[in-house]
């Protein structure tokens, strides 16, 4: 270990693997271990010990520990959260069922919506009413709240969400109800919607509060156990959690607002891809993150991932908005589907090969793991095709069985369709690549982007194996597999700024704009956001980003318009209108001259400065030289087994060039270069695949 060097550790808990990255100064080490779903901290601690042994360091040497996890998402999807009750304003018990009264597929008579996290039997109401301006119309009936406590105890409720009408305008009733319940029910988690999501739109605010309450005991318990275990191991550094918006926050804030961790792992991947894009000067990028359980697609324009204020968990229909549970938090915009190395393949009633969303996870895992799994997964297909070296998987820590893969593929796919094990594997590989290509097309179209004009950046343990075929399907001509691609999300955590974003609703029209009141609100939000960031910033420079969510009066949705980081003046209003109309025209091709404009919500982001990587210059290309070996690969298009060269990534110098088909292997993953591509190593050590001239 380098004496005096800063030691930074990042851990990403996925559904199948837990990825660990250790930076000691400029030296980086990586590890992948199987996730332990029942007690995730066990895999984290085991992986930490392994990687610290690699670096000849101790846990007490770690200065910063940055952590991301899919635990919150998985708890919601798998319905493994706390028994949660909702307390609402009298007359509004069924907000979660009514939703927005819209149907995500109006022609489907048997539409399937996800079940609310708080069932109707656990929803209660109390008399109170606050209007949209924050005025009290009916005082809170405190006795009605107290009477609820014994009912909730009798139902063994573990967590309570309180969501009163218009609490974003005046939170006093929610806060008082929470104080009463905490007094009457010590030990029960209580979430108030005005703290988690102080925004207009009752359904989304209630859904977010319930989601936070649903996962809070689970995440709070996990983080408490993790903190205790680290103390036992003599850890003395700082702990941060990655949020869905791509920043990191303190463990205390994460325990209060665990709903903000819903997309923390994928957010790290988007940060990683954005850093690679900036380093290589790629201004239009499609990031492709495929791990053991899911695949994530994210558009990155001008080195910044797309962001949003709402995210849907547990969609009933994969690509249809409105089919999931809305969570209104700052989030990096992406599409996520159940297509990973552990996604299970089968033949459906119509004799079609289907892959996912069900996953073999880490227990028992794909059939080739030899841990009791009998159904074939995508990893089994890749092993049977010859894309994965069974003796060197995960750096040789997991020995795979090609024979078990072929047996499982024959049982589930081959025999029902009269195919050989290899052809069944090719079918599974093709279907999962098409699923991911479809997700990329839909994501790009929804944002008005031409997907073929982007560079694909592939990372995650499984993405480099499938990136070339996905690129062929969507018309992308350039694919980049960065260094440490197999643990890309964890690497992204190390580049994430310490950040927190606040969003609050306060309705204001531009033609009746109180600059003093709005400036006071923004300053109050900025002070609160900075207070949440400063303890971790440790004196580092900080930046602010302010925005207004604006629309024409009466419209249903807003667009974000940047604000200056100072008090507003009357002279700013003309510029605000001009900027809104320009952004509106860019999105919808035209503005509406003279129409009244209103602001619904305001946002303030406080963050430390991001670490911008240096730009990499190109290097001269040269033949890669002799391959390290060869691999028997089943070419599904030709229907035969062929011999393809195998290269070790660490043996390839910058500029080294090869022609596909070939496999470039490394400890964390392997990259398949298809017949359509040539590949070379660039100045940053990335594998760059470029489509061959026709």
Secondary structure by P-SEA (a helix, b strand, c coil): cccccbbbbbbbbcccbbbbbbbcccccccbbbbbbcccaaaaaaaaaaaaaaaaccccccccbbbbbbaaaaaaaaaccccbbbbbbccccccccccccccccccccccccccccccccccbbbbbbbbccccccccccaaaaaaaaaaaaaaacccbbbbbcccccccaaaaaaaaaaaaaacccbbbbbcccccccccaaaaaaaaaaaaaaaaaaaaaaaaaaaaaaaacccbbbbbbccccccccaaaaaaccccccaaaaaaaaaaaaaaaaaacccbbbbbbbcccbbbbbbbcccccccccbbbccccccccccccbbbbccccbbbbccccccbbbbbccccccccccccccccccccccccccccccaaaaaaaaccccccccccccbbbbaaaaaaaaaacccccccccaaaaaaaaaaaaaaaaaaaaaaaaaaaccccccbbbbbbcccccccaaaaaaaacccbbbbcccccaaaaaaaaacccbbbbbbbbbbbcccccaaaaaaaaaaaaaaaaaaccccccccbbbbbbbbbcccccccbbbbbbbccccccccaaaaaaaaaaaaaaaaccccccccbbbbcbbbbbbbcccccccbbbbbbbccccccccccccccccccbbbbbbbbbcccccccccccccbbbbcccbbbbbcccbbbbbcccccbbbbbccc
